[in-house]
Amino acid sequence: MNKWGIFIYIDCDMKKIIFLLVLLFTGVPPCLGHPKKPMRVLVLADSGGGHILFSQRGHVWLEQELNKDHRFVFDYITSPDVINDSLLALYPLFIQLDYPPYPWTAVAQAAMEKYISQGLGGWIGFHHPTLLGVFDGYPMWQWFSDFMGGIQFKAHIPGGATAQLTVEMPKHPVMKGVPTTFMTKDEWYIYDKSPRPQVQVLASIDEATYQPAKDVKMGDHPVIWTNAHVKARNLYIAMGHFPELFDDPAFTTIFRNAVYWAARQ
């Protein structure tokens, strides 16, 4: 026992000794480590049209459900006009929450291509990023088409349909805790071809399970995939039309897993 009346053994952990001494003289427990700084995430979301309700629910879910431990700071934009190299350099993760690959300025396109190709951050896209083609007077963004597997949008299912999804890569971190098959409703997109030869498919649709039955089909129909030909961790998720998706535990599990995986957390 020393003169302050506390025992200090020779084999004690040094941190415990420091803790006892600081507590004795100051009455305040010492901080032996620093809390991790929250990661900044850029979120590009539709501000109108048929997907605004999904975007609004997504905003609430990110803030109130995913970020309960305050590990992220989400910054929201509603137009790609502000995107450039300097902006993207601030963010280790970029979420394209229902926004199409048009109308992007040449500066925004170049910044996006650099961000993904050089692996400057992670990327997650929902629904609208595969609305690829010539729309509203805007030309095809060929790089983005190649990034999504060389596809072009051809049709969709108005009003949506419920379908069975099959997880093809159950050991992928994004699919942790997700049933091997599950039913989900969305406004499914149809492309001119399957992106499978150019991407790693994590989940696909069984078109025979459409409820109600639909004639709009493409055969091999991937709906969640990642492109391993670029340096950035990236994930495309076809769902993103209906706000009720945030009541679906399979969807929210995939979303949560995707954020942590793409952000390398």
LINSULNOR-V873004 format. One record per residue. N is the residue number from 1. RES is the residue in one small letter. SS is DSSP state (@ for helix, = for strand, . for the rest). PSI is psi as a letter, one per 30 degrees, with the letter a starting at -180 (* if undefined). D_FIRST is the distance of its C-alpha to the first C-alpha in Angstrom with 1 decimal. Layout:
((N & RES & SS & PSI & D_FIRST) (N & RES & SS & PSI & D_FIRST))
This chain:
((1 & m & . & k & 0.0) (2 & n & . & a & 3.8) (3 & k & . & f & 6.8) (4 & w & . & f & 7.9) (5 & g & . & g & 5.9) (6 & i & . & k & 5.7) (7 & f & . & k & 4.7) (8 & i & . & j & 7.0) (9 & y & . & k & 9.1) (10 & i & . & e & 11.7) (11 & d & . & g & 14.5) (12 & c & . & l & 13.8) (13 & d & . & k & 16.9) (14 & m & @ & e & 17.0) (15 & k & @ & e & 18.6) (16 & k & @ & e & 15.9) (17 & i & @ & e & 13.4) (18 & i & @ & e & 16.2) (19 & f & @ & e & 16.9) (20 & l & @ & e & 13.5) (21 & l & @ & e & 13.5) (22 & v & @ & e & 17.2) (23 & l & @ & e & 16.9) (24 & l & @ & e & 14.4) (25 & f & @ & f & 16.7) (26 & t & @ & f & 20.0) (27 & g & . & g & 19.9) (28 & v & . & k & 22.2) (29 & p & . & k & 21.5) (30 & p & . & l & 22.3) (31 & c & . & j & 25.6) (32 & l & . & g & 24.9) (33 & g & . & l & 28.7) (34 & h & . & k & 32.0) (35 & p & . & k & 34.5) (36 & k & . & k & 37.6) (37 & k & . & k & 40.6) (38 & p & . & k & 43.4) (39 & m & = & k & 46.4) (40 & r & = & k & 49.7) (41 & v & = & k & 52.7) (42 & l & = & k & 56.3) (43 & v & = & j & 58.5) (44 & l & = & j & 62.3) (45 & a & = & k & 64.1) (46 & d & . & k & 67.6) (47 & s & . & g & 68.2) (48 & g & . & a & 71.5) (49 & g & @ & a & 73.9) (50 & g & @ & f & 73.5) (51 & h & @ & g & 69.8) (52 & i & @ & e & 68.4) (53 & l & @ & e & 67.1) (54 & f & @ & e & 65.2) (55 & s & @ & e & 63.7) (56 & q & @ & e & 62.6) (57 & r & @ & e & 61.0) (58 & g & @ & e & 59.3) (59 & h & @ & e & 57.9) (60 & v & @ & e & 56.4) (61 & w & @ & e & 55.1) (62 & l & @ & e & 53.3) (63 & e & @ & e & 51.6) (64 & q & @ & f & 50.8) (65 & e & @ & e & 50.4) (66 & l & @ & e & 49.5) (67 & n & . & h & 47.2) (68 & k & . & f & 45.0) (69 & d & . & g & 41.9) (70 & h & . & h & 43.3) (71 & r & . & f & 43.4) (72 & f & = & l & 46.8) (73 & v & = & j & 48.8) (74 & f & = & k & 52.5) (75 & d & = & k & 55.2) (76 & y & = & k & 58.7) (77 & i & = & l & 62.1) (78 & t & . & g & 65.5) (79 & s & . & k & 67.5) (80 & p & @ & f & 67.1) (81 & d & @ & f & 68.8) (82 & v & @ & f & 65.4) (83 & i & . & k & 64.2) (84 & n & . & a & 63.9) (85 & d & @ & e & 61.7) (86 & s & @ & e & 59.5) (87 & l & @ & e & 58.9) (88 & l & @ & f & 58.2) (89 & a & . & f & 55.8) (90 & l & . & f & 53.4) (91 & y & . & k & 53.2) (92 & p & . & f & 51.8) (93 & l & = & k & 53.8) (94 & f & = & k & 57.3) (95 & i & = & k & 58.6) (96 & q & = & i & 62.4) (97 & l & = & i & 62.5) (98 & d & . & i & 66.2) (99 & y & . & k & 67.9) (100 & p & . & l & 70.9) (101 & p & . & h & 71.3) (102 & y & . & l & 73.7) (103 & p & . & j & 74.3) (104 & w & . & k & 71.8) (105 & t & . & l & 72.6) (106 & a & @ & e & 73.0) (107 & v & @ & e & 69.7) (108 & a & @ & e & 67.8) (109 & q & @ & e & 69.3) (110 & a & @ & e & 68.4) (111 & a & @ & e & 64.8) (112 & m & @ & e & 64.5) (113 & e & @ & e & 66.0) (114 & k & @ & e & 63.7) (115 & y & @ & e & 60.6) (116 & i & @ & e & 61.5) (117 & s & @ & e & 63.0) (118 & q & . & f & 60.2) (119 & g & . & h & 57.4) (120 & l & . & f & 56.0) (121 & g & . & l & 54.9) (122 & g & = & l & 55.5) (123 & w & = & k & 58.4) (124 & i & = & k & 59.3) (125 & g & = & k & 62.8) (126 & f & = & k & 64.2) (127 & h & . & d & 67.9) (128 & h & @ & f & 69.7) (129 & p & @ & f & 68.8) (130 & t & @ & g & 71.4) (131 & l & . & i & 74.2) (132 & l & . & k & 75.7) (133 & g & . & a & 79.2) (134 & v & . & j & 81.5) (135 & f & = & k & 80.9) (136 & d & . & h & 81.9) (137 & g & . & g & 83.3) (138 & y & = & k & 80.2) (139 & p & . & l & 80.5) (140 & m & . & k & 78.5) (141 & w & . & j & 75.2) (142 & q & @ & e & 75.7) (143 & w & @ & e & 72.2) (144 & f & @ & e & 70.7) (145 & s & @ & e & 73.2) (146 & d & @ & e & 72.2) (147 & f & @ & e & 68.5) (148 & m & . & g & 69.3) (149 & g & . & g & 71.2) (150 & g & . & g & 74.6) (151 & i & . & l & 75.6) (152 & q & . & k & 77.8) (153 & f & = & k & 77.9) (154 & k & = & e & 81.0) (155 & a & = & l & 80.7) (156 & h & = & l & 78.4) (157 & i & . & j & 78.5) (158 & p & . & k & 79.3) (159 & g & . & f & 77.4) (160 & g & . & l & 75.2) (161 & a & = & k & 74.9) (162 & t & = & k & 72.3) (163 & a & = & l & 71.8) (164 & q & = & k & 69.7) (165 & l & = & k & 67.3) (166 & t & = & k & 66.3) (167 & v & = & k & 63.1) (168 & e & . & f & 64.0) (169 & m & . & i & 60.6) (170 & p & . & f & 58.2) (171 & k & . & f & 55.4) (172 & h & . & k & 55.5) (173 & p & @ & e & 52.4) (174 & v & @ & f & 54.7) (175 & m & @ & g & 56.0) (176 & k & . & k & 52.6) (177 & g & . & g & 53.0) (178 & v & . & k & 56.7) (179 & p & . & l & 59.3) (180 & t & . & f & 61.6) (181 & t & = & k & 64.5) (182 & f & = & l & 64.6) (183 & m & = & k & 67.2) (184 & t & = & k & 67.1) (185 & k & = & k & 69.7) (186 & d & = & l & 70.5) (187 & e & . & i & 73.4) (188 & w & . & k & 73.5) (189 & y & = & k & 74.8) (190 & i & = & k & 77.4) (191 & y & = & l & 77.7) (192 & d & . & f & 80.5) (193 & k & . & l & 78.5) (194 & s & . & k & 75.3) (195 & p & . & f & 72.5) (196 & r & @ & e & 71.2) (197 & p & @ & f & 72.5) (198 & q & @ & f & 70.4) (199 & v & . & l & 67.2) (200 & q & = & j & 64.7) (201 & v & = & k & 65.5) (202 & l & = & f & 62.7) (203 & a & = & l & 64.9) (204 & s & = & l & 68.6) (205 & i & = & k & 71.0) (206 & d & = & j & 73.4) (207 & e & = & f & 76.4) (208 & a & = & f & 78.1) (209 & t & = & g & 75.5) (210 & y & = & k & 76.5) (211 & q & = & j & 76.8) (212 & p & . & l & 79.4) (213 & a & . & k & 81.2) (214 & k & . & k & 81.8) (215 & d & . & f & 84.2) (216 & v & . & j & 82.1) (217 & k & . & l & 80.5) (218 & m & . & g & 79.5) (219 & g & . & c & 78.9) (220 & d & . & j & 75.6) (221 & h & . & i & 73.5) (222 & p & = & k & 70.0) (223 & v & = & f & 68.0) (224 & i & = & k & 64.5) (225 & w & = & l & 64.1) (226 & t & = & k & 62.4) (227 & n & . & j & 64.0) (228 & a & . & g & 62.3) (229 & h & . & f & 64.7) (230 & v & . & l & 62.7) (231 & k & . & f & 59.2) (232 & a & . & k & 57.9) (233 & r & . & k & 56.5) (234 & n & = & l & 59.2) (235 & l & = & k & 60.4) (236 & y & = & k & 63.6) (237 & i & = & j & 63.8) (238 & a & . & f & 67.3) (239 & m & . & l & 66.3) (240 & g & . & g & 66.1) (241 & h & . & e & 69.1) (242 & f & . & k & 68.1) (243 & p & @ & f & 65.2) (244 & e & @ & f & 64.9) (245 & l & @ & f & 63.2) (246 & f & @ & f & 59.9) (247 & d & @ & f & 60.3) (248 & d & . & j & 60.6) (249 & p & @ & f & 57.3) (250 & a & @ & e & 58.7) (251 & f & @ & e & 59.5) (252 & t & @ & e & 56.3) (253 & t & @ & e & 54.3) (254 & i & @ & e & 56.4) (255 & f & @ & e & 55.9) (256 & r & @ & e & 52.1) (257 & n & @ & e & 51.9) (258 & a & @ & e & 54.3) (259 & v & @ & e & 52.2) (260 & y & @ & e & 49.0) (261 & w & @ & e & 51.0) (262 & a & @ & e & 53.1) (263 & a & . & f & 50.2) (264 & r & . & h & 48.3) (265 & q & . & * & 45.4))
